[in-house]
Structures are given as C-alpha cells and as structure tokens.
Amino acid sequence: MNLDRTQAYGRVVNTLDDLGPAKLLPGEQDRIRDAADTLIFAATPEEARVAAADVEELVEHLVASGRWTDERAQELLDDVRGCGPLAPVG
C-alpha cells in the first residue's frame, strides 16, 4: 500500500458519494466499490485483473448508453486502476 493507491481509493469513494446516487444504479455503485476494495487489498495479480476487468466492462456500458462521457468514465477507470498493485491493470 502506498500514498498514490490510497489517494486513488479516496477519489473513487468521492466519486461514488458525489455522483453515484444520481448517475449510477445501486448495483453499479456496489461493483465499483467492490472492485476498488479488491484492488486495494488484492492478494494476487489475478484478483486485481478480474476486478479491473469488471469495472472496464461497466464503464464501457455507461459510455455506450450515454449515461457518462468518455472523459468522466476514463477518470473513474483510472482512479479504480490506481487502487491496485499493478500499473496499469487489465
């Protein structure tokens, strides 16, 4: 664990607090939070890859459906990836 990962985790939590209720369904919020938790505490690189892949899939859906912009979705994805032990994961 290091400061960069901790700060990335904080940005994910802030995004969920600020935008989550208006822009994400409860299950989507849970997926993002679960992925960030998994990445911050990942015991293996495979765990990190699976968590990152799930968020990548969700972000693609959010952009394709027009609910999020590419830019905002990429920021979230970068922050979630930043929680992990690998750079970049996925």
Contact map, one row per residue, 1 for C-alpha under 8 A:
111011000000000000000000000000000000000100000000000000000000000000000000000000000000100000
111111000000000000000000000000000000000000000000000000000000000000000000000000000000000000
111111100000000000000000000000000000000000000000000000000000000000000000000000000000000000
011111110000000000000000000000000000000000000000000000000000000000000000000000000110000000
111111111000000000000000000000000000000100000000000000000000000000000000000000000111100000
111111111100000000000000000000000000000100000000000000000000000000000000000000000010000000
001111111110000000000000000000000000000000000000000000000000000000000000000000000000000000
000111111111000000000000000000000000000000000000000000000000000000000000000000110110000000
000011111111100000000000000000000001000100000000000000000000000000000000000000110110000000
000001111111110000000000000000000000000000000000000000000000000000000000000000000000000000
000000111111111000000000000000000000000000000000000000000000000000000000000000100000000000
000000011111111100000000000000001001000000000000000000000000000000000000000100110000000000
000000001111111110000000000000001000000000000000000000000000000000000000000000000000000000
000000000111111111000000000000000000000000000000000000000000000000000000000000000000000000
000000000011111111110000000000000000000000000000000000000000000000000000000100000000000000
000000000001111111111000000010000000000000000000000000000000000000000000000000000000000000
000000000000111111111000000000000000000000000000000000000000000000000000000000000000000000
000000000000011111111000000000000000000000000000000000000000000000000000000000000000000000
000000000000001111111111000000000000000000000000000000000000000000000000000000000000000000
000000000000001111111111110010000000000000000000000000000000000000000000000000000000000000
000000000000000111111111110000000000000000000000000000000000000000000000000000000000000000
000000000000000000111111000000000000000000000000000000000000000000000000000000000000000000
000000000000000000111111100000000000000000000000000000000000000000110000000000000000000000
000000000000000000111111111110000000000000000000000000000000000000000000000000000000000000
000000000000000000011011111110000000000000000000000000000000000000000000000000000000000000
000000000000000000011001111111000000000000000000000000000000000000000000000000000000000000
000000000000000000000001111111100000000000000000000000000000000000000000000000000000000000
000000000000000000000001111111110000000000000000000000000100000000000000000000000000000000
000000000000000100010001111111111000000000000000000000000000000000000000000000000000000000
000000000000000000000000011111111100000000000000000000000000000000000000000000000000000000
000000000000000000000000001111111110000000000000000001100000000000000000000000000000000000
000000000000000000000000000111111111000000000000000000100000000000000000000000010000000000
000000000001100000000000000011111111100000000000000000000000000000000000000000000000000000
000000000000000000000000000001111111110000000000001000000000000000000000000000000000000000
000000000000000000000000000000111111111000000000001101100000000000000000000000010000000000
000000001001000000000000000000011111111100000000001000000000000000000000000000011011000000
000000000000000000000000000000001111111110000000000000000000000000000000000000000000000000
000000000000000000000000000000000111111111000011001000000000000000000000000000000000000000
000000000000000000000000000000000011111111000011001100000000000000000000000000011011100000
100011001000000000000000000000000001111111000000000000000000000000000000000000000011100000
000000000000000000000000000000000000111111100000000000000000000000000000000000000001000000
000000000000000000000000000000000000011111111011000000000000000000000000000000000001100000
000000000000000000000000000000000000000011111010000000000000000000000000000000000000000000
000000000000000000000000000000000000000001111111000000000000000000000000000000000000000000
000000000000000000000000000000000000000001111111100000000000000000000000000000000000110000
000000000000000000000000000000000000000000011111110000000000000000000000000000000000000000
000000000000000000000000000000000000011001111111111000000000000000000000000000000000000000
000000000000000000000000000000000000011001011111111100000000000000000000000000000001110010
000000000000000000000000000000000000000000001111111110000000000000000000000000000000000011
000000000000000000000000000000000000000000000111111111000000000000000000000000000000000000
000000000000000000000000000000000111011000000011111111100000000000000000000000000000000000
000000000000000000000000000000000010001000000001111111110000000000000000000000011000000011
000000000000000000000000000000000000000000000000111111111000000000000000000000000000000001
000000000000000000000000000000100010000000000000011111111100000000000000000000000000000000
000000000000000000000000000000110010000000000000001111111110000000000000000010010000000000
000000000000000000000000000000000000000000000000000111111111000000000000000010000000000000
000000000000000000000000000000000000000000000000000011111111100000000000000000000000000000
000000000000000000000000000100000000000000000000000001111111110000000000000000000000000000
000000000000000000000000000000000000000000000000000000111111111000000000110010000000000000
000000000000000000000000000000000000000000000000000000011111111100000000000000000000000000
000000000000000000000000000000000000000000000000000000001111111110000000000000000000000000
000000000000000000000000000000000000000000000000000000000111111111110000100000000000000000
000000000000000000000000000000000000000000000000000000000011111111111100100000000000000000
000000000000000000000000000000000000000000000000000000000001111111100000000000000000000000
000000000000000000000000000000000000000000000000000000000000111111110000000000000000000000
000000000000000000000000000000000000000000000000000000000000011111111000000000000000000000
000000000000000000000010000000000000000000000000000000000000011111111000000000000000000000
000000000000000000000010000000000000000000000000000000000000011011111101100000000000000000
000000000000000000000000000000000000000000000000000000000000001001111111100000000000000000
000000000000000000000000000000000000000000000000000000000000001000011111110000000000000000
000000000000000000000000000000000000000000000000000000000000000000001111111000000000000000
000000000000000000000000000000000000000000000000000000000000000000011111111100000000000000
000000000000000000000000000000000000000000000000000000000010011000011111111110000000000000
000000000000000000000000000000000000000000000000000000000010000000000111111111000000000000
000000000000000000000000000000000000000000000000000000000000000000000011111111100000000000
000000000001001000000000000000000000000000000000000000000000000000000001111111110000000000
000000000000000000000000000000000000000000000000000000110010000000000000111111111000000000
000000000000000000000000000000000000000000000000000000000000000000000000011111111100000000
000000011011000000000000000000000000000000000000000000000000000000000000001111111110000000
000000011001000000000000000000010011001000000000000100100000000000000000000111111111000000
000000000000000000000000000000000001001000000000000100000000000000000000000011111111001110
000110011000000000000000000000000000000000000000000000000000000000000000000001111111101100
000111011000000000000000000000000001001100000000000000000000000000000000000000111111100000
000010000000000000000000000000000001001111000001000000000000000000000000000000011111111010
100010000000000000000000000000000000001101001001000000000000000000000000000000000111111000
000000000000000000000000000000000000000000001001000000000000000000000000000000000001111110
000000000000000000000000000000000000000000000000000000000000000000000000000000001101111110
000000000000000000000000000000000000000000000000000000000000000000000000000000001100011111
000000000000000000000000000000000000000000000001100100000000000000000000000000001001011111
000000000000000000000000000000000000000000000000100110000000000000000000000000000000000111
